[in-house]
Amino acid sequence: MSIRALVPLRLTVAAAACSVLALAGPASGTAAPTADDQGYIDSTARCTSPSEAVVFGSTKTSRVAICVSDGEYEYRGVRLSDGAKLIVPAKKSTEGYTAENDGITYWVTEDSLVVSAGREIIRDETMTDFHAPQQSGVGGSPAEASPSATPTTPLPPPLPAEVGAGDS
């Protein structure tokens, strides 16, 4: 075959390869973020020493971690679309963990993150990634988190890994 005949063949093969890549789309944003036993690295959904992660997980639009220190639980959540953060005391129940802020309840289980106002469910997000690194170490029934005021200190800006993550 002559070189002249190979040029159109190469262009056809290149076009076919580009078509396959276009159908596959860009790298998926649904891959689980990098994590260790403390939660998601470079994320608000991460427990800092001396706290330990009890559970942490992510949904399509959120990352959450439940931390424990001295028997008191803390909810650490971030909305991926804009990096909005929430860090508030949490409580353990027989079916998961709950946290409340301004009349909104956040319920974390191994299956989902449910956000509700009273009996009205605002969001019910399926966990796409879930970890319970301390499940065997935290056993028993630790003391419930003591009621404490929500911190008034403003939270720092979103971490770079969280801003705009999960936008499709």
C-alpha positions in Angstrom: 0.0 0.0 0.0 1.3 3.5 -0.8 1.8 6.3 1.7 -1.0 8.2 -0.1 -3.4 5.4 0.6 -2.4 5.2 4.3 -3.2 8.9 5.1 -7.0 8.5 4.7 -6.9 5.2 6.6 -5.0 6.9 9.5 -7.4 9.8 9.6 -10.3 7.3 9.7 -8.7 5.4 12.6 -8.0 8.7 14.5 -11.6 9.9 14.0 -12.9 6.6 15.3 -10.7 6.8 18.3 -11.9 10.4 19.0 -15.5 9.3 18.7 -15.0 6.5 21.3 -13.3 9.0 23.7 -16.2 11.5 23.1 -18.7 8.8 24.0 -16.8 7.8 27.1 -16.7 11.5 28.2 -14.3 13.1 30.6 -13.0 11.2 33.6 -15.9 10.5 36.0 -16.3 12.8 39.0 -18.0 9.9 40.9 -14.8 8.2 41.8 -14.3 8.1 45.6 -12.0 10.8 46.9 -8.8 9.9 48.6 -9.3 8.8 52.2 -7.6 7.3 55.2 -8.9 6.3 58.7 -9.6 9.9 59.6 -11.8 10.7 56.6 -11.3 12.4 53.3 -7.9 13.9 52.7 -8.1 17.7 52.1 -11.7 17.8 53.1 -14.0 19.2 55.8 -15.3 15.6 56.1 -12.2 14.6 58.0 -11.6 14.2 61.8 -8.6 16.0 63.3 -6.6 14.7 66.3 -7.6 14.0 69.0 -10.9 13.1 67.4 -11.2 9.8 65.5 -13.5 9.0 62.6 -16.4 6.7 63.6 -17.9 6.7 60.1 -17.4 8.8 56.9 -18.9 8.7 53.5 -19.9 10.5 50.4 -22.9 10.8 48.2 -23.2 12.4 44.8 -23.4 15.8 46.3 -22.0 15.6 49.8 -19.2 14.3 52.0 -19.7 13.7 55.7 -17.7 12.4 58.6 -18.8 11.6 62.2 -16.0 12.1 64.6 -15.7 11.2 68.3 -13.5 12.6 71.0 -14.0 11.9 74.7 -17.3 10.3 74.0 -18.7 13.3 72.2 -19.7 13.1 68.5 -19.3 15.7 65.8 -20.8 15.9 62.4 -18.5 17.3 59.7 -20.2 17.8 56.3 -19.5 19.6 53.1 -21.7 20.2 50.0 -19.6 19.6 47.0 -21.2 22.0 44.6 -20.1 25.1 46.5 -18.0 23.9 49.4 -20.5 24.9 52.0 -19.5 23.4 55.4 -21.3 22.4 58.5 -19.6 21.3 61.7 -22.0 20.7 64.6 -22.4 18.3 67.6 -23.9 14.9 66.7 -25.6 12.1 68.5 -25.4 8.3 68.0 -28.7 6.4 67.6 -29.3 2.7 67.1 -29.6 3.3 63.3 -26.9 5.9 62.7 -25.9 9.4 63.7 -27.9 12.7 63.7 -26.9 16.3 63.9 -29.1 19.4 64.0 -28.6 23.0 62.8 -31.2 25.7 62.6 -34.1 23.3 62.5 -32.5 21.0 59.9 -31.6 17.4 60.8 -28.8 15.5 59.1 -29.1 11.7 59.5 -26.1 9.6 58.5 -26.3 5.8 58.0 -24.2 3.4 56.0 -26.9 3.6 53.3 -27.7 7.3 53.1 -27.5 10.9 54.2 -31.0 12.2 54.9 -31.6 16.0 55.3 -35.0 16.9 56.8 -36.9 19.8 58.4 -39.3 18.3 60.9 -41.1 15.5 59.1 -40.3 16.9 55.6 -37.4 15.2 53.8 -35.4 17.8 51.9 -32.8 15.4 50.5 -32.3 11.6 50.7 -28.9 10.9 49.2 -27.6 7.4 48.7 -24.0 6.7 50.0 -21.7 6.0 47.1 -18.7 5.5 49.4 -18.9 4.6 53.1 -16.3 3.7 55.7 -16.5 2.7 59.4 -12.8 2.6 60.5 -13.6 2.6 64.2 -16.6 0.3 64.2 -14.9 -2.3 66.3 -13.0 0.1 68.5 -15.9 2.4 69.5 -18.3 -0.3 70.6 -20.6 -0.1 73.6 -22.7 3.0 74.1 -20.5 6.1 74.5 -22.0 9.1 76.2 -24.2 11.2 73.9 -22.8 14.5 72.8 -23.5 17.2 75.3 -25.6 20.0 74.0 -23.4 22.9 73.1 -23.8 26.1 71.2 -23.0 26.1 67.5 -19.6 27.8 67.0 -19.9 31.5 66.0 -16.5 31.6 64.5 -16.8 31.7 60.7 -15.5 28.7 58.9 -12.5 29.0 56.7 -13.1 29.1 52.9 -13.7 25.7 51.2 -10.7 23.5 50.6 -9.4 23.4 47.0 -10.4 19.8 46.6 -14.0 20.6 47.5 -14.8 23.7 45.5 -16.9 22.7 42.5 -16.3 19.0 43.0 -19.1 16.8 41.8 -20.5 19.4 39.3 -21.6 17.6 36.2 
